[in-house]
């Protein structure tokens, strides 16, 4: 149990809530970061340089900010979803240096000097969808769609990690991504369809 101080628990979540209520921004992106650097650092903040979907970004961050909040609130990349916010549902899955991570449990400062890929960055703005995106459409592997970005990012990683050789293995390595609508049969079929196309590409 976290210790209580007033109405806000002394925990990571409590500190973030407290900062939000106090009007302290958790993330300042690019232009704001430049201004903060010119005026001198915001007390307690850290300057972070990272590459997001192939684009170099410089941010001034509260060291408590999660990668998920930084992507959604600081960079307006809202594909990664905030589901459980405890790393249990997989809706926030992104790739960090090519490896899947739960961005809600990853501090943004841990991405300093590293490459982040979100659902927005897996296919070119002009051109075909990523084979996994197309397979999800072809196999009706979604219903409400809330979990779909995280499912697709995890599915791509599942194939790239070499864990898509049979249905049982796919189920095991996708087990961290939950679908409340129960589209699991379609998700499995989509991964089986996309895997050979990804290996060829």
N, C-alpha and C positions, 0 to 999 in steps of 0.2 A: 504494500500500500504506500503510495507517495505521501509525504508529509504535506499538511495543509498550511497555507499562509493566506489568510483572508478567505475569499471564495474560490481562488484559483490554486489547483494542486501544484506543488513544486515537482514538476516532471518536465520532460521535453515538450509534451503536448501543452502543459500548463504555461510554460514559458512562451511558447509560440502564441497561444491564446492571449496571454498578457501583453505581448508585444503588439499584437493586432489591435487589441482594445486601446492600447496607448497610442496607436497610430504610427508605430514604427514599421517601415517597410522591410520585409524580409529579403527582397530582391530589388536591385537596381540594375537595369540592363544598359548596355552600350553607352548611349548619350549620357544617361544619368551617372554611369560609372565614370565616364570621362570628366564630368563636372565634379563628382566627388573627389576624384584623384587630383583635380586642379585645386580644389579648396582645402584638401587635406582629408584624410580618411574619416568616415563616419565611425565614431567610437565603437570598438568591438567588431566592426565589419572586416571582411576579408575580400581581397580582389582575386578573382578566379578567371583563368583563361581556359576555354574549352572549345571543342569543335562540335557543333550540333548540326546534324544532317549535312555535313560537309562544309558548313559555314563557321568561320572562326568568330567566337563571341567572347567579349570581356564583360564580366559582371562584378558588381560589388554586392556581397552576400552577407546576410546574417549567418553566422556559422551553424545555426540551428536549422536553417531552411533545408527541407528535403529536396531531392532532385525532382520529385513529382511536382511539388509546389513551384519550384523554380521554372520548370518547363511550362506549366499551365498558367501561372500568374505572372511570371517575369518575362516569358518569351511568347506567350499566347499560342503555345503548341498544346492544344487541348485533346489530342487524340488519346494520350494515356489517361485513363480514367481513375478517379479516386473512388474505390469500392469500399473495402474494409478498412483501409489505412493501417493495417497491421501485418501486411505481407502474406495474407492467407488466401486471397482470391485470385491474384494474378492480373487483375484489370489494369494495373499500372506498369506492366512489363515493358521495358525498353532494353536496348543493347548498350552496354558500356564496354568499349574496346572489343566489340563483337561478341560479348558474352551477355546472356540475358540476366537482368537484375530486376528486383522489385523496387521501383523507383521511390515508393513511399517509405522504404526502410533505408534508402541510400542518401546520405547527406550530400548536398550539392557540392560542397567543397571537396568531396572525394573524387569528383570528376575533373579536378584541376589538371590541365595538361592532357586530357584524355578525349576520346571521341564518343559522342552519344548519338545513337540513332533511334528515332521514334517512328511511329507508323507513318508520319508525314514524309519521312525521308527514304522510304524503301523503294519508291518508284519515281521516275523523273516526272516533273510537272507536265511536260509534253511527251507523251509516249504511252506505251502499254503498261498495264498494271503489273506488279510483281506476280510471278506465277502462283504464289500462295494466295494473294488477294483474289486472283481470278478463280482459283480452285474453290475458295470459300463461296464465291458467287455461284459457280457452276454446280456445287453440291449442296446449296441451300444450307450452309453451315452456320447460320445465324438466325435469330428470331428478333429479339428486341434490339440487338446490336451493341448493347452497352459493353459487354466483355470482349467484343470482336477484335478491337485493336490489340489488346493484350494477348488474346488467343493467337492472332496472326504472328505477332512478334515472338511468342513462345514456340509456335509451330516452325517458323523459319530457323530458330535456334536448334530445335529438336532435330531437324534435317541436317543442319550444318555440323552438329555435334556427332552425327553418325548414329542417331537413335531412332531411325524411322524404317528399320528393316522388316518389322512385322507388327501386326496390330497390338499385341500385348506390350511390346516395347514402346510403341507410340503412346498407349494409354498410360504407362508408367511415367514416362518423361513429360507428359502433358498434365499429370495429375495435380500440379500446383495451380492450374487455371480452371476456375469454376464457371459454369454456365447455368444460371438459375432457370433458363428456359429449357434446358435439357437437349441442346443441339449436338450432343456428343457423337452420334452416328455420322452426321454430316461433317463434323470437324475431322473425325478419323478418315473418312473418305477423301476429304480435301487434302489432307497431308499425304495420303498414299498417292493421290493424283499428282500433286505438285513436286514430290520428292525427286522423281527421275528427271523432271524438267529443270529443277534447280541444279542437279548434278551435271547435267549436260551443259547448262549455261555457265 
